[in-house]
């Protein structure tokens, strides 16, 4: 039995390996930068990867269910929007955390009250 071609890239067979790891069109939004492991905007790498993968899979399912074309530029725009939302959520969480915690005590300089005699 011959497996069909990938509906996203149309060049390779649709195997589980290709589906998850090697479809070039799906990898394009994941790795637009030569150094994809560096943190982006202080977002933990696991949250960043989850955000990117969620966007890619959302578009993958749109192809399968609604016969839409897979456009890497649209996926990148969705990733940018999702990252912006994650950054806002992390900033809000940090702000709320800082509100709950009292500020650290301020150390005042010691004053020498002795007068020379």
N, CA, C and O atoms as CSV, one atom per row, in Angstrom:
chain,resi,resn,atom,element,x,y,z
A,1,UNK,N,N,0.843,-1.187,0.000
A,1,UNK,CA,C,0.000,0.000,0.000
A,1,UNK,C,C,0.885,1.246,0.000
A,1,UNK,O,O,1.747,1.389,0.867
A,2,UNK,N,N,0.688,2.121,-0.933
A,2,UNK,CA,C,1.447,3.355,-1.028
A,2,UNK,C,C,0.716,4.443,-0.245
A,2,UNK,O,O,-0.481,4.669,-0.421
A,3,UNK,N,N,1.477,5.107,0.625
A,3,UNK,CA,C,0.871,6.181,1.397
A,3,UNK,C,C,0.759,7.432,0.536
A,3,UNK,O,O,1.587,7.651,-0.348
A,4,UNK,N,N,-0.259,8.255,0.786
A,4,UNK,CA,C,-0.430,9.464,-0.018
A,4,UNK,C,C,0.638,10.507,0.314
A,4,UNK,O,O,1.307,10.454,1.346
A,5,UNK,N,N,0.760,11.447,-0.606
A,5,UNK,CA,C,1.687,12.552,-0.364
A,5,UNK,C,C,1.148,13.464,0.731
A,5,UNK,O,O,-0.061,13.570,0.935
A,6,UNK,N,N,2.061,14.112,1.422
A,6,UNK,CA,C,1.707,15.072,2.467
A,6,UNK,C,C,0.831,16.171,1.870
A,6,UNK,O,O,1.151,16.719,0.815
A,7,UNK,N,N,-0.270,16.490,2.540
A,7,UNK,CA,C,-1.181,17.520,2.041
A,7,UNK,C,C,-0.664,18.919,2.305
A,7,UNK,O,O,-1.196,19.895,1.775
A,8,UNK,N,N,0.375,19.019,3.126
A,8,UNK,CA,C,0.939,20.336,3.428
A,8,UNK,C,C,2.011,20.714,2.418
A,8,UNK,O,O,1.931,21.773,1.795
A,9,UNK,N,N,3.027,19.849,2.249
A,9,UNK,CA,C,4.123,20.183,1.336
A,9,UNK,C,C,3.955,19.557,-0.039
A,9,UNK,O,O,4.465,20.088,-1.026
A,10,UNK,N,N,3.247,18.438,-0.118
A,10,UNK,CA,C,2.995,17.798,-1.392
A,10,UNK,C,C,4.194,17.124,-2.035
A,10,UNK,O,O,4.113,16.706,-3.190
A,11,UNK,N,N,5.307,17.006,-1.317
A,11,UNK,CA,C,6.506,16.429,-1.922
A,11,UNK,C,C,6.917,15.104,-1.303
A,11,UNK,O,O,7.543,14.286,-1.977
A,12,UNK,N,N,6.588,14.870,-0.048
A,12,UNK,CA,C,7.000,13.645,0.634
A,12,UNK,C,C,5.783,12.823,1.029
A,12,UNK,O,O,4.661,13.326,1.083
A,13,UNK,N,N,6.030,11.560,1.300
A,13,UNK,CA,C,4.951,10.688,1.756
A,13,UNK,C,C,4.498,11.107,3.145
A,13,UNK,O,O,5.309,11.532,3.967
A,14,UNK,N,N,3.212,10.986,3.402
A,14,UNK,CA,C,2.637,11.356,4.692
A,14,UNK,C,C,2.822,10.217,5.685
A,14,UNK,O,O,1.904,9.432,5.920
A,15,UNK,N,N,4.002,10.135,6.257
A,15,UNK,CA,C,4.278,9.144,7.296
A,15,UNK,C,C,4.190,9.840,8.646
A,15,UNK,O,O,4.160,11.069,8.714
A,16,UNK,N,N,4.150,9.062,9.715
A,16,UNK,CA,C,4.125,9.696,11.044
A,16,UNK,C,C,5.416,10.482,11.284
A,16,UNK,O,O,5.384,11.543,11.907
A,17,UNK,N,N,6.535,9.980,10.803
A,17,UNK,CA,C,7.813,10.699,10.933
A,17,UNK,C,C,7.726,12.049,10.213
A,17,UNK,O,O,8.107,13.083,10.762
A,18,UNK,N,N,7.226,12.024,8.993
A,18,UNK,CA,C,7.116,13.261,8.215
A,18,UNK,C,C,6.125,14.218,8.874
A,18,UNK,O,O,6.389,15.414,8.993
A,19,UNK,N,N,4.990,13.683,9.296
A,19,UNK,CA,C,3.947,14.485,9.920
A,19,UNK,C,C,4.472,15.246,11.134
A,19,UNK,O,O,4.186,16.431,11.300
A,20,UNK,N,N,5.234,14.568,11.972
A,20,UNK,CA,C,5.667,15.173,13.230
A,20,UNK,C,C,7.005,15.900,13.164
A,20,UNK,O,O,7.215,16.865,13.899
A,21,UNK,N,N,7.925,15.450,12.285
A,21,UNK,CA,C,9.285,15.960,12.402
A,21,UNK,C,C,9.923,16.517,11.141
A,21,UNK,O,O,10.856,17.312,11.250
A,22,UNK,N,N,9.475,16.146,9.959
A,22,UNK,CA,C,10.288,16.518,8.809
A,22,UNK,C,C,9.571,17.235,7.674
A,22,UNK,O,O,10.175,17.450,6.623
A,23,UNK,N,N,8.322,17.609,7.839
A,23,UNK,CA,C,7.652,18.354,6.780
A,23,UNK,C,C,8.297,19.742,6.686
A,23,UNK,O,O,8.235,20.512,7.644
A,24,UNK,N,N,8.914,20.069,5.550
A,24,UNK,CA,C,9.629,21.339,5.465
A,24,UNK,C,C,8.739,22.566,5.653
A,24,UNK,O,O,9.185,23.569,6.209
A,25,UNK,N,N,7.498,22.500,5.201
A,25,UNK,CA,C,6.617,23.657,5.378
A,25,UNK,C,C,6.225,23.843,6.842
A,25,UNK,O,O,6.033,24.971,7.295
A,26,UNK,N,N,6.104,22.740,7.584
A,26,UNK,CA,C,5.788,22.861,9.006
A,26,UNK,C,C,7.010,23.308,9.799
A,26,UNK,O,O,6.870,23.966,10.830
A,27,UNK,N,N,8.192,22.962,9.335
A,27,UNK,CA,C,9.410,23.366,10.043
A,27,UNK,C,C,9.749,24.832,9.816
A,27,UNK,O,O,10.395,25.455,10.658
A,28,UNK,N,N,9.323,25.387,8.694
A,28,UNK,CA,C,9.649,26.783,8.376
A,28,UNK,C,C,9.205,27.753,9.473
A,28,UNK,O,O,10.004,28.601,9.869
A,29,UNK,N,N,7.962,27.672,9.987
A,29,UNK,CA,C,7.584,28.582,11.073
A,29,UNK,C,C,8.308,28.277,12.384
A,29,UNK,O,O,8.495,29.165,13.216
A,30,UNK,N,N,8.712,27.023,12.563
A,30,UNK,CA,C,9.396,26.662,13.804
A,30,UNK,C,C,10.815,27.194,13.859
A,30,UNK,O,O,11.298,27.574,14.925
A,31,UNK,N,N,11.482,27.222,12.717
A,31,UNK,CA,C,12.895,27.578,12.708
A,31,UNK,C,C,13.209,28.692,11.720
A,31,UNK,O,O,14.027,28.494,10.822
A,32,UNK,N,N,12.574,29.873,11.860
A,32,UNK,CA,C,12.909,30.968,10.946
A,32,UNK,C,C,14.254,31.589,11.289
A,32,UNK,O,O,14.882,32.225,10.442
A,33,UNK,N,N,14.694,31.408,12.518
A,33,UNK,CA,C,15.947,31.986,12.993
A,33,UNK,C,C,17.008,30.891,12.996
A,33,UNK,O,O,16.696,29.744,13.315
A,34,UNK,N,N,18.259,31.215,12.646
A,34,UNK,CA,C,19.295,30.180,12.657
A,34,UNK,C,C,19.555,29.615,14.059
A,34,UNK,O,O,20.070,28.504,14.184
A,35,UNK,N,N,19.211,30.354,15.104
A,35,UNK,CA,C,19.421,29.881,16.468
A,35,UNK,C,C,18.071,29.798,17.184
A,35,UNK,O,O,17.727,30.694,17.955
A,36,UNK,N,N,17.295,28.721,16.937
A,36,UNK,CA,C,15.944,28.663,17.474
A,36,UNK,C,C,15.862,28.357,18.963
A,36,UNK,O,O,14.777,28.429,19.542
A,37,UNK,N,N,16.984,28.016,19.600
A,37,UNK,CA,C,16.932,27.609,21.005
A,37,UNK,C,C,17.047,28.799,21.954
A,37,UNK,O,O,16.680,28.685,23.124
A,38,UNK,N,N,17.546,29.934,21.475
A,38,UNK,CA,C,17.705,31.077,22.372
A,38,UNK,C,C,16.336,31.569,22.835
A,38,UNK,O,O,15.389,31.586,22.049
A,39,UNK,N,N,16.223,31.969,24.101
A,39,UNK,CA,C,14.938,32.482,24.598
A,39,UNK,C,C,14.531,33.734,23.829
A,39,UNK,O,O,15.377,34.497,23.362
A,40,UNK,N,N,13.246,33.928,23.709
A,40,UNK,CA,C,12.713,35.085,23.006
A,40,UNK,C,C,11.919,35.923,23.991
A,40,UNK,O,O,10.949,35.444,24.579
A,41,UNK,N,N,12.319,37.151,24.171
A,41,UNK,CA,C,11.612,38.078,25.059
A,41,UNK,C,C,11.450,37.491,26.464
A,41,UNK,O,O,10.420,37.693,27.107
A,42,UNK,N,N,12.457,36.773,26.936
A,42,UNK,CA,C,12.440,36.173,28.278
A,42,UNK,C,C,11.289,35.194,28.486
A,42,UNK,O,O,10.862,34.977,29.620
A,43,UNK,N,N,10.785,34.605,27.418
A,43,UNK,CA,C,9.758,33.568,27.528
A,43,UNK,C,C,10.487,32.243,27.699
A,43,UNK,O,O,11.369,31.925,26.901
A,44,UNK,N,N,10.140,31.462,28.717
A,44,UNK,CA,C,10.775,30.145,28.870
A,44,UNK,C,C,10.635,29.333,27.590
A,44,UNK,O,O,9.588,29.354,26.943
A,45,UNK,N,N,11.682,28.628,27.234
A,45,UNK,CA,C,11.743,27.932,25.955
A,45,UNK,C,C,10.607,26.922,25.785
A,45,UNK,O,O,10.093,26.766,24.677
A,46,UNK,N,N,10.205,26.236,26.851
A,46,UNK,CA,C,9.131,25.245,26.706
A,46,UNK,C,C,7.798,25.922,26.388
A,46,UNK,O,O,6.990,25.357,25.652
A,47,UNK,N,N,7.553,27.108,26.920
A,47,UNK,CA,C,6.325,27.840,26.602
A,47,UNK,C,C,6.392,28.351,25.160
A,47,UNK,O,O,5.396,28.334,24.436
A,48,UNK,N,N,7.557,28.796,24.765
A,48,UNK,CA,C,7.744,29.279,23.400
A,48,UNK,C,C,7.493,28.157,22.384
A,48,UNK,O,O,6.790,28.358,21.393
A,49,UNK,N,N,8.066,26.987,22.634
A,49,UNK,CA,C,7.884,25.851,21.728
A,49,UNK,C,C,6.419,25.420,21.704
A,49,UNK,O,O,5.874,25.144,20.636
A,50,UNK,N,N,5.779,25.360,22.875
A,50,UNK,CA,C,4.351,25.008,22.923
A,50,UNK,C,C,3.517,25.989,22.116
A,50,UNK,O,O,2.602,25.585,21.398
A,51,UNK,N,N,3.822,27.263,22.228
A,51,UNK,CA,C,3.073,28.289,21.509
A,51,UNK,C,C,3.222,28.113,20.004
A,51,UNK,O,O,2.243,28.207,19.263
A,52,UNK,N,N,4.438,27.859,19.556
A,52,UNK,CA,C,4.692,27.669,18.130
A,52,UNK,C,C,3.999,26.410,17.626
A,52,UNK,O,O,3.336,26.433,16.589
A,53,UNK,N,N,4.153,25.309,18.362
A,53,UNK,CA,C,3.538,24.049,17.926
A,53,UNK,C,C,2.019,24.137,17.891
A,53,UNK,O,O,1.389,23.585,16.989
A,54,UNK,N,N,1.430,24.819,18.854
A,54,UNK,CA,C,-0.032,24.966,18.855
A,54,UNK,C,C,-0.499,25.693,17.598
A,54,UNK,O,O,-1.516,25.329,17.008
A,55,UNK,N,N,0.239,26.713,17.192
A,55,UNK,CA,C,-0.133,27.441,15.969
A,55,UNK,C,C,0.018,26.564,14.736
A,55,UNK,O,O,-0.860,26.553,13.873
A,56,UNK,N,N,1.118,25.829,14.641
A,56,UNK,CA,C,1.339,24.955,13.488
A,56,UNK,C,C,0.248,23.896,13.409
A,56,UNK,O,O,-0.289,23.638,12.332
A,57,UNK,N,N,-0.085,23.281,14.544
A,57,UNK,CA,C,-1.107,22.225,14.533
A,57,UNK,C,C,-2.485,22.782,14.227
A,57,UNK,O,O,-3.292,22.115,13.579
A,58,UNK,N,N,-2.767,23.999,14.685
A,58,UNK,CA,C,-4.061,24.597,14.364
A,58,UNK,C,C,-4.204,24.732,12.854
A,58,UNK,O,O,-5.265,24.443,12.300
A,59,UNK,N,N,-3.140,25.169,12.185
A,59,UNK,CA,C,-3.198,25.301,10.733
A,59,UNK,C,C,-3.181,23.938,10.039
A,59,UNK,O,O,-3.797,23.770,8.987
A,60,UNK,N,N,-2.485,22.973,10.619
A,60,UNK,CA,C,-2.512,21.619,10.052
A,60,UNK,C,C,-3.945,21.084,10.034
A,60,UNK,O,O,-4.394,20.528,9.032
A,61,UNK,N,N,-4.654,21.256,11.144
A,61,UNK,CA,C,-6.034,20.767,11.215
A,61,UNK,C,C,-6.950,21.547,10.278
A,61,UNK,O,O,-7.925,20.992,9.771
A,62,UNK,N,N,-6.656,22.820,10.041
A,62,UNK,CA,C,-7.450,23.589,9.086
A,62,UNK,C,C,-7.289,23.012,7.681
A,62,UNK,O,O,-8.234,23.021,6.891
A,63,UNK,N,N,-6.098,22.513,7.372
A,63,UNK,CA,C,-5.866,21.892,6.065
A,63,UNK,C,C,-6.690,20.614,5.957
A,63,UNK,O,O,-7.386,20.394,4.965
A,64,UNK,N,N,-6.606,19.783,6.979
A,64,UNK,CA,C,-7.264,18.486,6.950
A,64,UNK,C,C,-8.784,18.633,6.948
A,64,UNK,O,O,-9.474,17.959,6.183
A,65,UNK,N,N,-9.300,19.507,7.796
A,65,UNK,CA,C,-10.752,19.611,7.945
A,65,UNK,C,C,-11.413,20.545,6.945
A,65,UNK,O,O,-12.546,20.311,6.524
A,66,UNK,N,N,-10.702,21.612,6.563
A,66,UNK,CA,C,-11.345,22.640,5.748
A,66,UNK,C,C,-10.674,22.843,4.398
A,66,UNK,O,O,-11.014,23.779,3.675
A,67,UNK,N,N,-9.732,21.985,4.050
A,67,UNK,CA,C,-9.020,22.076,2.766
A,67,UNK,C,C,-8.407,23.454,2.519
A,67,UNK,O,O,-8.413,23.947,1.391
A,68,UNK,N,N,-7.879,24.075,3.577
A,68,UNK,CA,C,-7.185,25.351,3.407
A,68,UNK,C,C,-5.740,25.098,3.007
A,68,UNK,O,O,-5.195,24.028,3.277
A,69,UNK,N,N,-5.130,26.068,2.372
A,69,UNK,CA,C,-3.714,25.962,2.014
A,69,UNK,C,C,-2.862,26.265,3.238
A,69,UNK,O,O,-3.236,27.084,4.078
A,70,UNK,N,N,-1.719,25.603,3.334
A,70,UNK,CA,C,-0.778,25.864,4.431
A,70,UNK,C,C,0.155,26.974,3.980
A,70,UNK,O,O,1.003,26.767,3.112
A,71,UNK,N,N,-0.003,28.144,4.566
A,71,UNK,CA,C,0.817,29.298,4.232
A,71,UNK,C,C,1.729,29.619,5.409
A,71,UNK,O,O,1.247,30.080,6.444
A,72,UNK,N,N,3.042,29.386,5.278
A,72,UNK,CA,C,3.955,29.667,6.392
A,72,UNK,C,C,3.864,31.096,6.913
A,72,UNK,O,O,4.029,31.320,8.112
A,73,UNK,N,N,3.603,32.073,6.034
A,73,UNK,CA,C,3.478,33.464,6.501
A,73,UNK,C,C,2.297,33.635,7.440
A,73,UNK,O,O,2.384,34.382,8.414
A,74,UNK,N,N,1.198,32.955,7.160
A,74,UNK,CA,C,0.034,33.042,8.044
A,74,UNK,C,C,0.329,32.365,9.378
A,74,UNK,O,O,-0.080,32.847,10.435
A,75,UNK,N,N,1.043,31.242,9.316
A,75,UNK,CA,C,1.409,30.549,10.557
A,75,UNK,C,C,2.331,31.446,11.384
A,75,UNK,O,O,2.170,31.550,12.599
A,76,UNK,N,N,3.294,32.091,10.730
A,76,UNK,CA,C,4.204,32.990,11.445
A,76,UNK,C,C,3.444,34.158,12.077
A,76,UNK,O,O,3.754,34.568,13.196
A,77,UNK,N,N,2.461,34.689,11.372
A,77,UNK,CA,C,1.652,35.767,11.941
A,77,UNK,C,C,0.881,35.270,13.165
A,77,UNK,O,O,0.771,35.979,14.164
A,78,UNK,N,N,0.349,34.052,13.082
A,78,UNK,CA,C,-0.363,33.471,14.226
A,78,UNK,C,C,0.590,33.231,15.389
A,78,UNK,O,O,0.232,33.443,16.548
A,79,UNK,N,N,1.807,32.789,15.077
A,79,UNK,CA,C,2.817,32.580,16.122
A,79,UNK,C,C,3.170,33.908,16.782
A,79,UNK,O,O,3.252,33.987,18.008
A,80,UNK,N,N,3.380,34.955,15.981
A,80,UNK,CA,C,3.684,36.281,16.541
A,80,UNK,C,C,2.582,36.756,17.471
A,80,UNK,O,O,2.858,37.273,18.554
A,81,UNK,N,N,1.335,36.585,17.056
A,81,UNK,CA,C,0.208,36.989,17.888
A,81,UNK,C,C,0.175,36.171,19.183
A,81,UNK,O,O,-0.030,36.724,20.264
A,82,UNK,N,N,0.375,34.873,19.072
A,82,UNK,CA,C,0.356,34.008,20.259
A,82,UNK,C,C,1.484,34.376,21.220
A,82,UNK,O,O,1.284,34.378,22.434
A,83,UNK,N,N,2.669,34.687,20.686
A,83,UNK,CA,C,3.797,35.077,21.535
A,83,UNK,C,C,3.499,36.406,22.225
A,83,UNK,O,O,3.833,36.586,23.397
A,84,UNK,N,N,2.880,37.327,21.512
A,84,UNK,CA,C,2.492,38.604,22.120
A,84,UNK,C,C,1.527,38.366,23.277
A,84,UNK,O,O,1.638,38.995,24.329
A,85,UNK,N,N,0.580,37.454,23.074
A,85,UNK,CA,C,-0.369,37.139,24.144
A,85,UNK,C,C,0.330,36.481,25.334
A,85,UNK,O,O,0.018,36.793,26.484
A,86,UNK,N,N,1.266,35.580,25.068
A,86,UNK,CA,C,2.007,34.918,26.146
A,86,UNK,C,C,2.820,35.952,26.927
A,86,UNK,O,O,2.849,35.923,28.158
A,87,UNK,N,N,3.474,36.858,26.212
A,87,UNK,CA,C,4.265,37.903,26.884
A,87,UNK,C,C,3.378,38.744,27.796
A,87,UNK,O,O,3.763,39.059,28.922
A,88,UNK,N,N,2.187,39.109,27.309
A,88,UNK,CA,C,1.268,39.909,28.116
A,88,UNK,C,C,0.812,39.121,29.348
A,88,UNK,O,O,0.715,39.678,30.442
A,89,UNK,N,N,0.534,37.829,29.170
A,89,UNK,CA,C,0.118,37.007,30.308
A,89,UNK,C,C,1.241,36.874,31.336
A,89,UNK,O,O,0.995,36.958,32.540
A,90,UNK,N,N,2.479,36.666,30.861
A,90,UNK,CA,C,3.602,36.554,31.788
A,90,UNK,C,C,3.860,37.871,32.514
A,90,UNK,O,O,4.173,37.868,33.704
A,91,UNK,N,N,3.733,38.990,31.813
A,91,UNK,CA,C,3.924,40.305,32.440
A,91,UNK,C,C,2.858,40.550,33.501
A,91,UNK,O,O,3.155,41.067,34.578
A,92,UNK,N,N,1.616,40.177,33.195
A,92,UNK,CA,C,0.533,40.343,34.166
A,92,UNK,C,C,0.752,39.444,35.381
A,92,UNK,O,O,0.532,39.868,36.516
A,93,UNK,N,N,1.178,38.225,35.150
A,93,UNK,CA,C,1.454,37.304,36.261
A,93,UNK,C,C,2.580,37.856,37.145
A,93,UNK,O,O,2.508,37.766,38.370
A,94,UNK,N,N,3.605,38.419,36.531
A,94,UNK,CA,C,4.712,39.004,37.292
A,94,UNK,C,C,4.227,40.208,38.092
A,94,UNK,O,O,4.591,40.372,39.256
A,95,UNK,N,N,3.403,41.052,37.465
A,95,UNK,CA,C,2.871,42.221,38.151
A,95,UNK,C,C,2.038,41.812,39.363
A,95,UNK,O,O,2.172,42.395,40.439
A,96,UNK,N,N,1.183,40.813,39.187
A,96,UNK,CA,C,0.355,40.345,40.295
A,96,UNK,C,C,1.206,39.748,41.401
A,96,UNK,O,O,0.918,39.931,42.583
A,97,UNK,N,N,2.244,39.041,41.021
A,97,UNK,CA,C,3.153,38.450,42.004
A,97,UNK,C,C,3.854,39.535,42.808
A,97,UNK,O,O,4.011,39.416,44.023
A,98,UNK,N,N,4.274,40.591,42.124
A,98,UNK,CA,C,4.959,41.691,42.817
A,98,UNK,C,C,4.016,42.446,43.741
A,98,UNK,O,O,4.442,42.951,44.780
A,99,UNK,N,N,2.728,42.530,43.374
A,99,UNK,CA,C,1.744,43.183,44.237
A,99,UNK,C,C,1.542,42.413,45.535
A,99,UNK,O,O,1.347,43.014,46.592
A,100,UNK,N,N,1.586,41.098,45.459
A,100,UNK,CA,C,1.356,40.262,46.636
A,100,UNK,C,C,2.555,40.261,47.573
A,100,UNK,O,O,2.396,40.154,48.789
A,101,UNK,N,N,3.743,40.379,47.015
A,101,UNK,CA,C,4.954,40.338,47.837
A,101,UNK,C,C,5.319,41.742,48.283
A,101,UNK,O,O,5.299,42.677,47.482
A,102,UNK,N,N,5.655,41.896,49.571
A,102,UNK,CA,C,6.098,43.220,50.010
A,102,UNK,C,C,7.456,43.535,49.376
A,102,UNK,O,O,8.248,42.632,49.105
A,103,UNK,N,N,7.711,44.807,49.147
A,103,UNK,CA,C,9.010,45.156,48.563
A,103,UNK,C,C,10.132,44.827,49.538
A,103,UNK,O,O,9.917,44.814,50.750
A,104,UNK,N,N,11.313,44.566,49.027
A,104,UNK,CA,C,12.423,44.256,49.933
A,104,UNK,C,C,12.745,45.476,50.797
A,104,UNK,O,O,12.574,46.613,50.357
A,105,UNK,N,N,13.210,45.239,52.026
A,105,UNK,CA,C,13.525,46.368,52.896
A,105,UNK,C,C,14.675,47.199,52.317
A,105,UNK,O,O,15.611,46.677,51.712
A,106,UNK,N,N,14.565,48.488,52.526
A,106,UNK,CA,C,15.604,49.395,52.053
A,106,UNK,C,C,16.579,49.620,53.200
A,106,UNK,O,O,16.196,49.989,54.310
A,107,UNK,N,N,17.833,49.389,52.901
A,107,UNK,CA,C,18.844,49.615,53.933
A,107,UNK,C,C,19.256,51.075,53.909
A,107,UNK,O,O,19.677,51.604,52.880
A,108,UNK,N,N,19.125,51.717,55.066
A,108,UNK,CA,C,19.530,53.109,55.181
A,108,UNK,C,C,20.989,53.160,55.592
A,108,UNK,O,O,21.452,52.292,56.331
A,109,UNK,N,N,21.723,54.166,55.127
A,109,UNK,CA,C,23.122,54.264,55.532
A,109,UNK,C,C,23.218,54.621,57.017
A,109,UNK,O,O,22.386,55.352,57.554
A,110,UNK,N,N,24.218,54.105,57.640
A,110,UNK,CA,C,24.453,54.430,59.033
A,110,UNK,C,C,24.927,55.879,59.132
A,110,UNK,O,O,25.738,56.346,58.333
A,111,UNK,N,N,24.394,56.572,60.139
A,111,UNK,CA,C,24.772,57.967,60.349
A,111,UNK,C,C,25.704,58.017,61.557
A,111,UNK,O,O,25.409,57.467,62.618
A,112,UNK,N,N,26.797,58.671,61.371
A,112,UNK,CA,C,27.749,58.830,62.487
A,112,UNK,C,C,27.412,60.128,63.193
A,112,UNK,O,O,27.659,61.215,62.670
A,113,UNK,N,N,26.843,60.006,64.395
A,113,UNK,CA,C,26.432,61.185,65.160
A,113,UNK,C,C,27.511,61.678,66.109
A,113,UNK,O,O,27.278,62.615,66.872
A,114,UNK,N,N,28.667,61.075,66.077
A,114,UNK,CA,C,29.712,61.520,67.005
A,114,UNK,C,C,30.362,62.783,66.448
A,114,UNK,O,O,30.609,62.915,65.249
A,115,UNK,N,N,30.625,63.693,67.364
A,115,UNK,CA,C,31.284,64.937,66.978
A,115,UNK,C,C,32.734,64.842,67.368
A,115,UNK,O,O,33.069,64.262,68.401
A,116,UNK,N,N,33.583,65.396,66.565
A,116,UNK,CA,C,35.009,65.370,66.953
A,116,UNK,C,C,35.218,66.286,68.169
A,116,UNK,O,O,34.629,67.362,68.264
A,117,UNK,N,N,36.044,65.841,69.064
A,117,UNK,CA,C,36.322,66.651,70.264
A,117,UNK,C,C,37.740,67.109,70.287
A,117,UNK,O,O,38.150,67.800,71.220
